[in-house]
Amino acid sequence: MADLTPERLSEIRSLAPTSDPIDCWAAVQDLLRDREQLVKANASAAEELATWTGALR
């Protein structure tokens, strides 16, 4: 599901406002990519649940 490893998340959290802008941009891209994957997984789970409960036929 998510590609963000705990190590990468720790690196992102440790970035300071004075960090290299390229590192910050890479971190933002990683976070957005991870968010996109989580949104897709949530939508898939919701569809499966709706199918399972009979709400979606």
mmCIF entry with sequence, helices, sheets and N, C-alpha, C, O atoms, coordinates in Angstrom:
data_MODEL
# 
_entry.id   MODEL 
# 
_entity.id                         1 
_entity.type                       polymer 
_entity.pdbx_number_of_molecules   1 
# 
_entity_poly.entity_id                      1 
_entity_poly.type                           'polypeptide(L)' 
_entity_poly.nstd_linkage                   no 
_entity_poly.nstd_monomer                   no 
_entity_poly.pdbx_seq_one_letter_code       MADLTPERLSEIRSLAPTSDPIDCWAAVQDLLRDREQLVKANASAAEELATWTGALR 
_entity_poly.pdbx_seq_one_letter_code_can   MADLTPERLSEIRSLAPTSDPIDCWAAVQDLLRDREQLVKANASAAEELATWTGALR 
_entity_poly.pdbx_strand_id                 A 
# 
loop_
_entity_poly_seq.entity_id 
_entity_poly_seq.num 
_entity_poly_seq.mon_id 
_entity_poly_seq.hetero 
1 1  MET n 
1 2  ALA n 
1 3  ASP n 
1 4  LEU n 
1 5  THR n 
1 6  PRO n 
1 7  GLU n 
1 8  ARG n 
1 9  LEU n 
1 10 SER n 
1 11 GLU n 
1 12 ILE n 
1 13 ARG n 
1 14 SER n 
1 15 LEU n 
1 16 ALA n 
1 17 PRO n 
1 18 THR n 
1 19 SER n 
1 20 ASP n 
1 21 PRO n 
1 22 ILE n 
1 23 ASP n 
1 24 CYS n 
1 25 TRP n 
1 26 ALA n 
1 27 ALA n 
1 28 VAL n 
1 29 GLN n 
1 30 ASP n 
1 31 LEU n 
1 32 LEU n 
1 33 ARG n 
1 34 ASP n 
1 35 ARG n 
1 36 GLU n 
1 37 GLN n 
1 38 LEU n 
1 39 VAL n 
1 40 LYS n 
1 41 ALA n 
1 42 ASN n 
1 43 ALA n 
1 44 SER n 
1 45 ALA n 
1 46 ALA n 
1 47 GLU n 
1 48 GLU n 
1 49 LEU n 
1 50 ALA n 
1 51 THR n 
1 52 TRP n 
1 53 THR n 
1 54 GLY n 
1 55 ALA n 
1 56 LEU n 
1 57 ARG n 
# 
_struct_asym.id          A 
_struct_asym.entity_id   1 
# 
loop_
_struct_conf.conf_type_id 
_struct_conf.id 
_struct_conf.pdbx_PDB_helix_id 
_struct_conf.beg_label_comp_id 
_struct_conf.beg_label_asym_id 
_struct_conf.beg_label_seq_id 
_struct_conf.pdbx_beg_PDB_ins_code 
_struct_conf.end_label_comp_id 
_struct_conf.end_label_asym_id 
_struct_conf.end_label_seq_id 
_struct_conf.pdbx_end_PDB_ins_code 
_struct_conf.beg_auth_comp_id 
_struct_conf.beg_auth_asym_id 
_struct_conf.beg_auth_seq_id 
_struct_conf.end_auth_comp_id 
_struct_conf.end_auth_asym_id 
_struct_conf.end_auth_seq_id 
_struct_conf.pdbx_PDB_helix_class 
_struct_conf.details 
_struct_conf.pdbx_PDB_helix_length 
HELX_P HELX_P1 AA1 PRO A 6  ? ARG A 13 ? PRO A 6  ARG A 13 1 ? 8  
HELX_P HELX_P2 AA2 PRO A 21 ? THR A 53 ? PRO A 21 THR A 53 1 ? 33 
# 
_struct_conf_type.id          HELX_P 
_struct_conf_type.criteria    ? 
_struct_conf_type.reference   ? 
# 
loop_
_atom_site.group_PDB 
_atom_site.id 
_atom_site.type_symbol 
_atom_site.label_atom_id 
_atom_site.label_alt_id 
_atom_site.label_comp_id 
_atom_site.label_asym_id 
_atom_site.label_entity_id 
_atom_site.label_seq_id 
_atom_site.pdbx_PDB_ins_code 
_atom_site.Cartn_x 
_atom_site.Cartn_y 
_atom_site.Cartn_z 
_atom_site.occupancy 
_atom_site.B_iso_or_equiv 
_atom_site.pdbx_formal_charge 
_atom_site.auth_seq_id 
_atom_site.auth_comp_id 
_atom_site.auth_asym_id 
_atom_site.auth_atom_id 
_atom_site.pdbx_PDB_model_num 
ATOM 1   N N  . MET A 1 1  ? 0.830   -1.166 0.000  1.00 0.00 ? 1  MET A N  1 
ATOM 2   C CA . MET A 1 1  ? 0.000   0.000  0.000  1.00 0.00 ? 1  MET A CA 1 
ATOM 3   C C  . MET A 1 1  ? 0.883   1.241  0.000  1.00 0.00 ? 1  MET A C  1 
ATOM 4   O O  . MET A 1 1  ? 1.215   1.752  -1.069 1.00 0.00 ? 1  MET A O  1 
ATOM 5   N N  . ALA A 1 2  ? 1.270   1.735  1.165  1.00 0.00 ? 2  ALA A N  1 
ATOM 6   C CA . ALA A 1 2  ? 2.054   2.964  1.236  1.00 0.00 ? 2  ALA A CA 1 
ATOM 7   C C  . ALA A 1 2  ? 3.535   2.675  1.013  1.00 0.00 ? 2  ALA A C  1 
ATOM 8   O O  . ALA A 1 2  ? 4.074   1.693  1.526  1.00 0.00 ? 2  ALA A O  1 
ATOM 9   N N  . ASP A 1 3  ? 4.177   3.533  0.251  1.00 0.00 ? 3  ASP A N  1 
ATOM 10  C CA . ASP A 1 3  ? 5.599   3.377  -0.032 1.00 0.00 ? 3  ASP A CA 1 
ATOM 11  C C  . ASP A 1 3  ? 6.481   4.065  1.007  1.00 0.00 ? 3  ASP A C  1 
ATOM 12  O O  . ASP A 1 3  ? 7.681   3.800  1.079  1.00 0.00 ? 3  ASP A O  1 
ATOM 13  N N  . LEU A 1 4  ? 5.892   4.942  1.805  1.00 0.00 ? 4  LEU A N  1 
ATOM 14  C CA . LEU A 1 4  ? 6.670   5.699  2.770  1.00 0.00 ? 4  LEU A CA 1 
ATOM 15  C C  . LEU A 1 4  ? 7.097   4.788  3.914  1.00 0.00 ? 4  LEU A C  1 
ATOM 16  O O  . LEU A 1 4  ? 6.266   4.267  4.658  1.00 0.00 ? 4  LEU A O  1 
ATOM 17  N N  . THR A 1 5  ? 8.393   4.609  4.037  1.00 0.00 ? 5  THR A N  1 
ATOM 18  C CA . THR A 1 5  ? 8.912   3.778  5.129  1.00 0.00 ? 5  THR A CA 1 
ATOM 19  C C  . THR A 1 5  ? 8.994   4.618  6.397  1.00 0.00 ? 5  THR A C  1 
ATOM 20  O O  . THR A 1 5  ? 9.038   5.846  6.324  1.00 0.00 ? 5  THR A O  1 
ATOM 21  N N  . PRO A 1 6  ? 9.015   3.978  7.541  1.00 0.00 ? 6  PRO A N  1 
ATOM 22  C CA . PRO A 1 6  ? 9.172   4.738  8.790  1.00 0.00 ? 6  PRO A CA 1 
ATOM 23  C C  . PRO A 1 6  ? 10.452  5.574  8.794  1.00 0.00 ? 6  PRO A C  1 
ATOM 24  O O  . PRO A 1 6  ? 10.483  6.670  9.353  1.00 0.00 ? 6  PRO A O  1 
ATOM 25  N N  . GLU A 1 7  ? 11.496  5.053  8.173  1.00 0.00 ? 7  GLU A N  1 
ATOM 26  C CA . GLU A 1 7  ? 12.752  5.803  8.113  1.00 0.00 ? 7  GLU A CA 1 
ATOM 27  C C  . GLU A 1 7  ? 12.589  7.078  7.289  1.00 0.00 ? 7  GLU A C  1 
ATOM 28  O O  . GLU A 1 7  ? 13.069  8.140  7.686  1.00 0.00 ? 7  GLU A O  1 
ATOM 29  N N  . ARG A 1 8  ? 11.912  6.975  6.141  1.00 0.00 ? 8  ARG A N  1 
ATOM 30  C CA . ARG A 1 8  ? 11.702  8.147  5.284  1.00 0.00 ? 8  ARG A CA 1 
ATOM 31  C C  . ARG A 1 8  ? 10.814  9.163  5.993  1.00 0.00 ? 8  ARG A C  1 
ATOM 32  O O  . ARG A 1 8  ? 11.070  10.365 5.928  1.00 0.00 ? 8  ARG A O  1 
ATOM 33  N N  . LEU A 1 9  ? 9.786   8.691  6.661  1.00 0.00 ? 9  LEU A N  1 
ATOM 34  C CA . LEU A 1 9  ? 8.911   9.587  7.391  1.00 0.00 ? 9  LEU A CA 1 
ATOM 35  C C  . LEU A 1 9  ? 9.687   10.324 8.484  1.00 0.00 ? 9  LEU A C  1 
ATOM 36  O O  . LEU A 1 9  ? 9.461   11.513 8.707  1.00 0.00 ? 9  LEU A O  1 
ATOM 37  N N  . SER A 1 10 ? 10.582  9.641  9.152  1.00 0.00 ? 10 SER A N  1 
ATOM 38  C CA . SER A 1 10 ? 11.427  10.261 10.173 1.00 0.00 ? 10 SER A CA 1 
ATOM 39  C C  . SER A 1 10 ? 12.326  11.332 9.550  1.00 0.00 ? 10 SER A C  1 
ATOM 40  O O  . SER A 1 10 ? 12.502  12.409 10.119 1.00 0.00 ? 10 SER A O  1 
ATOM 41  N N  . GLU A 1 11 ? 12.893  11.031 8.379  1.00 0.00 ? 11 GLU A N  1 
ATOM 42  C CA . GLU A 1 11 ? 13.729  12.012 7.679  1.00 0.00 ? 11 GLU A CA 1 
ATOM 43  C C  . GLU A 1 11 ? 12.923  13.255 7.342  1.00 0.00 ? 11 GLU A C  1 
ATOM 44  O O  . GLU A 1 11 ? 13.403  14.376 7.510  1.00 0.00 ? 11 GLU A O  1 
ATOM 45  N N  . ILE A 1 12 ? 11.701  13.060 6.868  1.00 0.00 ? 12 ILE A N  1 
ATOM 46  C CA . ILE A 1 12 ? 10.847  14.183 6.492  1.00 0.00 ? 12 ILE A CA 1 
ATOM 47  C C  . ILE A 1 12 ? 10.515  15.022 7.723  1.00 0.00 ? 12 ILE A C  1 
ATOM 48  O O  . ILE A 1 12 ? 10.553  16.251 7.673  1.00 0.00 ? 12 ILE A O  1 
ATOM 49  N N  . ARG A 1 13 ? 10.192  14.358 8.815  1.00 0.00 ? 13 ARG A N  1 
ATOM 50  C CA . ARG A 1 13 ? 9.855   15.081 10.040 1.00 0.00 ? 13 ARG A CA 1 
ATOM 51  C C  . ARG A 1 13 ? 11.037  15.869 10.585 1.00 0.00 ? 13 ARG A C  1 
ATOM 52  O O  . ARG A 1 13 ? 10.845  16.870 11.275 1.00 0.00 ? 13 ARG A O  1 
ATOM 53  N N  . SER A 1 14 ? 12.244  15.437 10.288 1.00 0.00 ? 14 SER A N  1 
ATOM 54  C CA . SER A 1 14 ? 13.424  16.119 10.815 1.00 0.00 ? 14 SER A CA 1 
ATOM 55  C C  . SER A 1 14 ? 13.843  17.320 9.967  1.00 0.00 ? 14 SER A C  1 
ATOM 56  O O  . SER A 1 14 ? 14.747  18.058 10.357 1.00 0.00 ? 14 SER A O  1 
ATOM 57  N N  . LEU A 1 15 ? 13.203  17.526 8.818  1.00 0.00 ? 15 LEU A N  1 
ATOM 58  C CA . LEU A 1 15 ? 13.552  18.672 7.981  1.00 0.00 ? 15 LEU A CA 1 
ATOM 59  C C  . LEU A 1 15 ? 13.215  19.965 8.704  1.00 0.00 ? 15 LEU A C  1 
ATOM 60  O O  . LEU A 1 15 ? 12.127  20.112 9.261  1.00 0.00 ? 15 LEU A O  1 
ATOM 61  N N  . ALA A 1 16 ? 14.130  20.877 8.691  1.00 0.00 ? 16 ALA A N  1 
ATOM 62  C CA . ALA A 1 16 ? 13.939  22.182 9.328  1.00 0.00 ? 16 ALA A CA 1 
ATOM 63  C C  . ALA A 1 16 ? 13.650  23.224 8.255  1.00 0.00 ? 16 ALA A C  1 
ATOM 64  O O  . ALA A 1 16 ? 13.923  23.000 7.076  1.00 0.00 ? 16 ALA A O  1 
ATOM 65  N N  . PRO A 1 17 ? 13.100  24.359 8.662  1.00 0.00 ? 17 PRO A N  1 
ATOM 66  C CA . PRO A 1 17 ? 12.834  25.421 7.664  1.00 0.00 ? 17 PRO A CA 1 
ATOM 67  C C  . PRO A 1 17 ? 14.090  25.846 6.896  1.00 0.00 ? 17 PRO A C  1 
ATOM 68  O O  . PRO A 1 17 ? 13.990  26.388 5.796  1.00 0.00 ? 17 PRO A O  1 
ATOM 69  N N  . THR A 1 18 ? 15.242  25.606 7.461  1.00 0.00 ? 18 THR A N  1 
ATOM 70  C CA . THR A 1 18 ? 16.486  25.997 6.791  1.00 0.00 ? 18 THR A CA 1 
ATOM 71  C C  . THR A 1 18 ? 17.062  24.869 5.925  1.00 0.00 ? 18 THR A C  1 
ATOM 72  O O  . THR A 1 18 ? 18.152  25.005 5.368  1.00 0.00 ? 18 THR A O  1 
ATOM 73  N N  . SER A 1 19 ? 16.336  23.770 5.816  1.00 0.00 ? 19 SER A N  1 
ATOM 74  C CA . SER A 1 19 ? 16.811  22.637 5.021  1.00 0.00 ? 19 SER A CA 1 
ATOM 75  C C  . SER A 1 19 ? 16.869  23.004 3.544  1.00 0.00 ? 19 SER A C  1 
ATOM 76  O O  . SER A 1 19 ? 16.259  23.975 3.098  1.00 0.00 ? 19 SER A O  1 
ATOM 77  N N  . ASP A 1 20 ? 17.614  22.206 2.808  1.00 0.00 ? 20 ASP A N  1 
ATOM 78  C CA . ASP A 1 20 ? 17.757  22.404 1.361  1.00 0.00 ? 20 ASP A CA 1 
ATOM 79  C C  . ASP A 1 20 ? 16.386  22.331 0.694  1.00 0.00 ? 20 ASP A C  1 
ATOM 80  O O  . ASP A 1 20 ? 15.659  21.360 0.904  1.00 0.00 ? 20 ASP A O  1 
ATOM 81  N N  . PRO A 1 21 ? 16.015  23.331 -0.104 1.00 0.00 ? 21 PRO A N  1 
ATOM 82  C CA . PRO A 1 21 ? 14.711  23.320 -0.776 1.00 0.00 ? 21 PRO A CA 1 
ATOM 83  C C  . PRO A 1 21 ? 14.487  22.075 -1.637 1.00 0.00 ? 21 PRO A C  1 
ATOM 84  O O  . PRO A 1 21 ? 13.352  21.616 -1.771 1.00 0.00 ? 21 PRO A O  1 
ATOM 85  N N  . ILE A 1 22 ? 15.534  21.534 -2.211 1.00 0.00 ? 22 ILE A N  1 
ATOM 86  C CA . ILE A 1 22 ? 15.387  20.330 -3.031 1.00 0.00 ? 22 ILE A CA 1 
ATOM 87  C C  . ILE A 1 22 ? 14.958  19.152 -2.156 1.00 0.00 ? 22 ILE A C  1 
ATOM 88  O O  . ILE A 1 22 ? 14.109  18.356 -2.556 1.00 0.00 ? 22 ILE A O  1 
ATOM 89  N N  . ASP A 1 23 ? 15.543  19.043 -0.967 1.00 0.00 ? 23 ASP A N  1 
ATOM 90  C CA . ASP A 1 23 ? 15.140  17.981 -0.034 1.00 0.00 ? 23 ASP A CA 1 
ATOM 91  C C  . ASP A 1 23 ? 13.687  18.176 0.410  1.00 0.00 ? 23 ASP A C  1 
ATOM 92  O O  . ASP A 1 23 ? 12.929  17.213 0.528  1.00 0.00 ? 23 ASP A O  1 
ATOM 93  N N  . CYS A 1 24 ? 13.317  19.425 0.650  1.00 0.00 ? 24 CYS A N  1 
ATOM 94  C CA . CYS A 1 24 ? 11.945  19.715 1.069  1.00 0.00 ? 24 CYS A CA 1 
ATOM 95  C C  . CYS A 1 24 ? 10.956  19.375 -0.047 1.00 0.00 ? 24 CYS A C  1 
ATOM 96  O O  . CYS A 1 24 ? 9.892   18.812 0.210  1.00 0.00 ? 24 CYS A O  1 
ATOM 97  N N  . TRP A 1 25 ? 11.311  19.719 -1.282 1.00 0.00 ? 25 TRP A N  1 
ATOM 98  C CA . TRP A 1 25 ? 10.431  19.417 -2.409 1.00 0.00 ? 25 TRP A CA 1 
ATOM 99  C C  . TRP A 1 25 ? 10.285  17.903 -2.590 1.00 0.00 ? 25 TRP A C  1 
ATOM 100 O O  . TRP A 1 25 ? 9.187   17.412 -2.850 1.00 0.00 ? 25 TRP A O  1 
ATOM 101 N N  . ALA A 1 26 ? 11.367  17.179 -2.454 1.00 0.00 ? 26 ALA A N  1 
ATOM 102 C CA . ALA A 1 26 ? 11.309  15.716 -2.552 1.00 0.00 ? 26 ALA A CA 1 
ATOM 103 C C  . ALA A 1 26 ? 10.414  15.154 -1.448 1.00 0.00 ? 26 ALA A C  1 
ATOM 104 O O  . ALA A 1 26 ? 9.654   14.214 -1.681 1.00 0.00 ? 26 ALA A O  1 
ATOM 105 N N  . ALA A 1 27 ? 10.501  15.724 -0.260 1.00 0.00 ? 27 ALA A N  1 
ATOM 106 C CA . ALA A 1 27 ? 9.662   15.270 0.850  1.00 0.00 ? 27 ALA A CA 1 
ATOM 107 C C  . ALA A 1 27 ? 8.190   15.521 0.561  1.00 0.00 ? 27 ALA A C  1 
ATOM 108 O O  . ALA A 1 27 ? 7.345   14.664 0.822  1.00 0.00 ? 27 ALA A O  1 
ATOM 109 N N  . VAL A 1 28 ? 7.884   16.703 0.019  1.00 0.00 ? 28 VAL A N  1 
ATOM 110 C CA . VAL A 1 28 ? 6.495   17.018 -0.326 1.00 0.00 ? 28 VAL A CA 1 
ATOM 111 C C  . VAL A 1 28 ? 5.980   16.040 -1.379 1.00 0.00 ? 28 VAL A C  1 
ATOM 112 O O  . VAL A 1 28 ? 4.854   15.554 -1.276 1.00 0.00 ? 28 VAL A O  1 
ATOM 113 N N  . GLN A 1 29 ? 6.789   15.752 -2.378 1.00 0.00 ? 29 GLN A N  1 
ATOM 114 C CA . GLN A 1 29 ? 6.379   14.803 -3.417 1.00 0.00 ? 29 GLN A CA 1 
ATOM 115 C C  . GLN A 1 29 ? 6.131   13.416 -2.826 1.00 0.00 ? 29 GLN A C  1 
ATOM 116 O O  . GLN A 1 29 ? 5.158   12.756 -3.189 1.00 0.00 ? 29 GLN A O  1 
ATOM 117 N N  . ASP A 1 30 ? 6.997   12.970 -1.924 1.00 0.00 ? 30 ASP A N  1 
ATOM 118 C CA . ASP A 1 30 ? 6.809   11.672 -1.271 1.00 0.00 ? 30 ASP A CA 1 
ATOM 119 C C  . ASP A 1 30 ? 5.512   11.633 -0.470 1.00 0.00 ? 30 ASP A C  1 
ATOM 120 O O  . ASP A 1 30 ? 4.767   10.654 -0.525 1.00 0.00 ? 30 ASP A O  1 
ATOM 121 N N  . LEU A 1 31 ? 5.250   12.701 0.270  1.00 0.00 ? 31 LEU A N  1 
ATOM 122 C CA . LEU A 1 31 ? 4.024   12.759 1.070  1.00 0.00 ? 31 LEU A CA 1 
ATOM 123 C C  . LEU A 1 31 ? 2.776   12.775 0.197  1.00 0.00 ? 31 LEU A C  1 
ATOM 124 O O  . LEU A 1 31 ? 1.789   12.113 0.515  1.00 0.00 ? 31 LEU A O  1 
ATOM 125 N N  . LEU A 1 32 ? 2.812   13.524 -0.897 1.00 0.00 ? 32 LEU A N  1 
ATOM 126 C CA . LEU A 1 32 ? 1.655   13.569 -1.792 1.00 0.00 ? 32 LEU A CA 1 
ATOM 127 C C  . LEU A 1 32 ? 1.418   12.225 -2.477 1.00 0.00 ? 32 LEU A C  1 
ATOM 128 O O  . LEU A 1 32 ? 0.275   11.804 -2.650 1.00 0.00 ? 32 LEU A O  1 
ATOM 129 N N  . ARG A 1 33 ? 2.496   11.561 -2.864 1.00 0.00 ? 33 ARG A N  1 
ATOM 130 C CA . ARG A 1 33 ? 2.372   10.244 -3.490 1.00 0.00 ? 33 ARG A CA 1 
ATOM 131 C C  . ARG A 1 33 ? 1.780   9.243  -2.484 1.00 0.00 ? 33 ARG A C  1 
ATOM 132 O O  . ARG A 1 33 ? 0.921   8.434  -2.835 1.00 0.00 ? 33 ARG A O  1 
ATOM 133 N N  . ASP A 1 34 ? 2.245   9.308  -1.248 1.00 0.00 ? 34 ASP A N  1 
ATOM 134 C CA . ASP A 1 34 ? 1.738   8.419  -0.207 1.00 0.00 ? 34 ASP A CA 1 
ATOM 135 C C  . ASP A 1 34 ? 0.264   8.702  0.060  1.00 0.00 ? 34 ASP A C  1 
ATOM 136 O O  . ASP A 1 34 ? -0.530  7.778  0.231  1.00 0.00 ? 34 ASP A O  1 
ATOM 137 N N  . ARG A 1 35 ? -0.099  9.988  0.095  1.00 0.00 ? 35 ARG A N  1 
ATOM 138 C CA . ARG A 1 35 ? -1.491  10.354 0.317  1.00 0.00 ? 35 ARG A CA 1 
ATOM 139 C C  . ARG A 1 35 ? -2.377  9.813  -0.803 1.00 0.00 ? 35 ARG A C  1 
ATOM 140 O O  . ARG A 1 35 ? -3.458  9.281  -0.552 1.00 0.00 ? 35 ARG A O  1 
ATOM 141 N N  . GLU A 1 36 ? -1.907  9.957  -2.039 1.00 0.00 ? 36 GLU A N  1 
ATOM 142 C CA . GLU A 1 36 ? -2.679  9.472  -3.189 1.00 0.00 ? 36 GLU A CA 1 
ATOM 143 C C  . GLU A 1 36 ? -2.929  7.973  -3.084 1.00 0.00 ? 36 GLU A C  1 
ATOM 144 O O  . GLU A 1 36 ? -4.030  7.500  -3.366 1.00 0.00 ? 36 GLU A O  1 
ATOM 145 N N  . GLN A 1 37 ? -1.910  7.231  -2.681 1.00 0.00 ? 37 GLN A N  1 
ATOM 146 C CA . GLN A 1 37 ? -2.063  5.785  -2.530 1.00 0.00 ? 37 GLN A CA 1 
ATOM 147 C C  . GLN A 1 37 ? -3.055  5.446  -1.416 1.00 0.00 ? 37 GLN A C  1 
ATOM 148 O O  . GLN A 1 37 ? -3.837  4.504  -1.545 1.00 0.00 ? 37 GLN A O  1 
ATOM 149 N N  . LEU A 1 38 ? -3.023  6.207  -0.333 1.00 0.00 ? 38 LEU A N  1 
ATOM 150 C CA . LEU A 1 38 ? -3.949  5.967  0.773  1.00 0.00 ? 38 LEU A CA 1 
ATOM 151 C C  . LEU A 1 38 ? -5.386  6.292  0.372  1.00 0.00 ? 38 LEU A C  1 
ATOM 152 O O  . LEU A 1 38 ? -6.309  5.578  0.763  1.00 0.00 ? 38 LEU A O  1 
ATOM 153 N N  . VAL A 1 39 ? -5.586  7.355  -0.400 1.00 0.00 ? 39 VAL A N  1 
ATOM 154 C CA . VAL A 1 39 ? -6.921  7.713  -0.863 1.00 0.00 ? 39 VAL A CA 1 
ATOM 155 C C  . VAL A 1 39 ? -7.471  6.605  -1.764 1.00 0.00 ? 39 VAL A C  1 
ATOM 156 O O  . VAL A 1 39 ? -8.634  6.222  -1.637 1.00 0.00 ? 39 VAL A O  1 
ATOM 157 N N  . LYS A 1 40 ? -6.644  6.094  -2.667 1.00 0.00 ? 40 LYS A N  1 
ATOM 158 C CA . LYS A 1 40 ? -7.074  5.006  -3.557 1.00 0.00 ? 40 LYS A CA 1 
ATOM 159 C C  . LYS A 1 40 ? -7.413  3.752  -2.760 1.00 0.00 ? 40 LYS A C  1 
ATOM 160 O O  . LYS A 1 40 ? -8.412  3.089  -3.038 1.00 0.00 ? 40 LYS A O  1 
ATOM 161 N N  . ALA A 1 41 ? -6.590  3.427  -1.774 1.00 0.00 ? 41 ALA A N  1 
ATOM 162 C CA . ALA A 1 41 ? -6.840  2.241  -0.954 1.00 0.00 ? 41 ALA A CA 1 
ATOM 163 C C  . ALA A 1 41 ? -8.132  2.412  -0.155 1.00 0.00 ? 41 ALA A C  1 
ATOM 164 O O  . ALA A 1 41 ? -8.890  1.455  0.006  1.00 0.00 ? 41 ALA A O  1 
ATOM 165 N N  . ASN A 1 42 ? -8.388  3.610  0.343  1.00 0.00 ? 42 ASN A N  1 
ATOM 166 C CA . ASN A 1 42 ? -9.608  3.865  1.101  1.00 0.00 ? 42 ASN A CA 1 
ATOM 167 C C  . ASN A 1 42 ? -10.836 3.728  0.203  1.00 0.00 ? 42 ASN A C  1 
ATOM 168 O O  . ASN A 1 42 ? -11.843 3.153  0.617  1.00 0.00 ? 42 ASN A O  1 
ATOM 169 N N  . ALA A 1 43 ? -10.763 4.242  -1.002 1.00 0.00 ? 43 ALA A N  1 
ATOM 170 C CA . ALA A 1 43 ? -11.880 4.138  -1.948 1.00 0.00 ? 43 ALA A CA 1 
ATOM 171 C C  . ALA A 1 43 ? -12.155 2.680  -2.293 1.00 0.00 ? 43 ALA A C  1 
ATOM 172 O O  . ALA A 1 43 ? -13.308 2.260  -2.386 1.00 0.00 ? 43 ALA A O  1 
ATOM 173 N N  . SER A 1 44 ? -11.089 1.920  -2.480 1.00 0.00 ? 44 SER A N  1 
ATOM 174 C CA . SER A 1 44 ? -11.243 0.497  -2.789 1.00 0.00 ? 44 SER A CA 1 
ATOM 175 C C  . SER A 1 44 ? -11.884 -0.241 -1.623 1.00 0.00 ? 44 SER A C  1 
ATOM 176 O O  . SER A 1 44 ? -12.770 -1.071 -1.823 1.00 0.00 ? 44 SER A O  1 
ATOM 177 N N  . ALA A 1 45 ? -11.443 0.056  -0.416 1.00 0.00 ? 45 ALA A N  1 
ATOM 178 C CA . ALA A 1 45 ? -12.013 -0.593 0.772  1.00 0.00 ? 45 ALA A CA 1 
ATOM 179 C C  . ALA A 1 45 ? -13.487 -0.224 0.934  1.00 0.00 ? 45 ALA A C  1 
ATOM 180 O O  . ALA A 1 45 ? -14.304 -1.071 1.293  1.00 0.00 ? 45 ALA A O  1 
ATOM 181 N N  . ALA A 1 46 ? -13.826 1.038  0.671  1.00 0.00 ? 46 ALA A N  1 
ATOM 182 C CA . ALA A 1 46 ? -15.218 1.480  0.785  1.00 0.00 ? 46 ALA A CA 1 
ATOM 183 C C  . ALA A 1 46 ? -16.095 0.757  -0.241 1.00 0.00 ? 46 ALA A C  1 
ATOM 184 O O  . ALA A 1 46 ? -17.220 0.358  0.061  1.00 0.00 ? 46 ALA A O  1 
ATOM 185 N N  . GLU A 1 47 ? -15.568 0.593  -1.450 1.00 0.00 ? 47 GLU A N  1 
ATOM 186 C CA . GLU A 1 47 ? -16.334 -0.116 -2.486 1.00 0.00 ? 47 GLU A CA 1 
ATOM 187 C C  . GLU A 1 47 ? -16.530 -1.580 -2.110 1.00 0.00 ? 47 GLU A C  1 
ATOM 188 O O  . GLU A 1 47 ? -17.619 -2.126 -2.285 1.00 0.00 ? 47 GLU A O  1 
ATOM 189 N N  . GLU A 1 48 ? -15.491 -2.212 -1.598 1.00 0.00 ? 48 GLU A N  1 
ATOM 190 C CA . GLU A 1 48 ? -15.605 -3.609 -1.170 1.00 0.00 ? 48 GLU A CA 1 
ATOM 191 C C  . GLU A 1 48 ? -16.617 -3.750 -0.042 1.00 0.00 ? 48 GLU A C  1 
ATOM 192 O O  . GLU A 1 48 ? -17.409 -4.692 -0.035 1.00 0.00 ? 48 GLU A O  1 
ATOM 193 N N  . LEU A 1 49 ? -16.597 -2.832 0.903  1.00 0.00 ? 49 LEU A N  1 
ATOM 194 C CA . LEU A 1 49 ? -17.539 -2.881 2.015  1.00 0.00 ? 49 LEU A CA 1 
ATOM 195 C C  . LEU A 1 49 ? -18.966 -2.685 1.522  1.00 0.00 ? 49 LEU A C  1 
ATOM 196 O O  . LEU A 1 49 ? -19.881 -3.377 1.968  1.00 0.00 ? 49 LEU A O  1 
ATOM 197 N N  . ALA A 1 50 ? -19.158 -1.738 0.600  1.00 0.00 ? 50 ALA A N  1 
ATOM 198 C CA . ALA A 1 50 ? -20.492 -1.496 0.059  1.00 0.00 ? 50 ALA A CA 1 
ATOM 199 C C  . ALA A 1 50 ? -20.995 -2.718 -0.699 1.00 0.00 ? 50 ALA A C  1 
ATOM 200 O O  . ALA A 1 50 ? -22.175 -3.057 -0.611 1.00 0.00 ? 50 ALA A O  1 
ATOM 201 N N  . THR A 1 51 ? -20.129 -3.371 -1.428 1.00 0.00 ? 51 THR A N  1 
ATOM 202 C CA . THR A 1 51 ? -20.506 -4.588 -2.151 1.00 0.00 ? 51 THR A CA 1 
ATOM 203 C C  . THR A 1 51 ? -20.848 -5.703 -1.155 1.00 0.00 ? 51 THR A C  1 
ATOM 204 O O  . THR A 1 51 ? -21.835 -6.417 -1.329 1.00 0.00 ? 51 THR A O  1 
ATOM 205 N N  . TRP A 1 52 ? -20.042 -5.841 -0.138 1.00 0.00 ? 52 TRP A N  1 
ATOM 206 C CA . TRP A 1 52 ? -20.233 -6.893 0.856  1.00 0.00 ? 52 TRP A CA 1 
ATOM 207 C C  . TRP A 1 52 ? -21.528 -6.710 1.633  1.00 0.00 ? 52 TRP A C  1 
ATOM 208 O O  . TRP A 1 52 ? -22.209 -7.686 1.948  1.00 0.00 ? 52 TRP A O  1 
ATOM 209 N N  . THR A 1 53 ? -21.875 -5.446 1.949  1.00 0.00 ? 53 THR A N  1 
ATOM 210 C CA . THR A 1 53 ? -23.089 -5.184 2.724  1.00 0.00 ? 53 THR A CA 1 
ATOM 211 C C  . THR A 1 53 ? -24.335 -5.122 1.841  1.00 0.00 ? 53 THR A C  1 
ATOM 212 O O  . THR A 1 53 ? -25.451 -5.050 2.356  1.00 0.00 ? 53 THR A O  1 
ATOM 213 N N  . GLY A 1 54 ? -24.162 -5.148 0.535  1.00 0.00 ? 54 GLY A N  1 
ATOM 214 C CA . GLY A 1 54 ? -25.287 -5.113 -0.373 1.00 0.00 ? 54 GLY A CA 1 
ATOM 215 C C  . GLY A 1 54 ? -25.711 -3.706 -0.760 1.00 0.00 ? 54 GLY A C  1 
ATOM 216 O O  . GLY A 1 54 ? -26.688 -3.531 -1.489 1.00 0.00 ? 54 GLY A O  1 
ATOM 217 N N  . ALA A 1 55 ? -24.991 -2.706 -0.282 1.00 0.00 ? 55 ALA A N  1 
ATOM 218 C CA . ALA A 1 55 ? -25.323 -1.328 -0.608 1.00 0.00 ? 55 ALA A CA 1 
ATOM 219 C C  . ALA A 1 55 ? -24.981 -0.997 -2.053 1.00 0.00 ? 55 ALA A C  1 
ATOM 220 O O  . ALA A 1 55 ? -25.533 -0.062 -2.631 1.00 0.00 ? 55 ALA A O  1 
ATOM 221 N N  . LEU A 1 56 ? -24.079 -1.760 -2.624 1.00 0.00 ? 56 LEU A N  1 
ATOM 222 C CA . LEU A 1 56 ? -23.665 -1.530 -3.997 1.00 0.00 ? 56 LEU A CA 1 
ATOM 223 C C  . LEU A 1 56 ? -23.908 -2.812 -4.779 1.00 0.00 ? 56 LEU A C  1 
ATOM 224 O O  . LEU A 1 56 ? -23.339 -3.859 -4.468 1.00 0.00 ? 56 LEU A O  1 
ATOM 225 N N  . ARG A 1 57 ? -24.746 -2.723 -5.783 1.00 0.00 ? 57 ARG A N  1 
ATOM 226 C CA . ARG A 1 57 ? -25.068 -3.926 -6.568 1.00 0.00 ? 57 ARG A CA 1 
ATOM 227 C C  . ARG A 1 57 ? -24.805 -3.719 -8.024 1.00 0.00 ? 57 ARG A C  1 
ATOM 228 O O  . ARG A 1 57 ? -25.021 -4.629 -8.825 1.00 0.00 ? 57 ARG A O  1 
# 
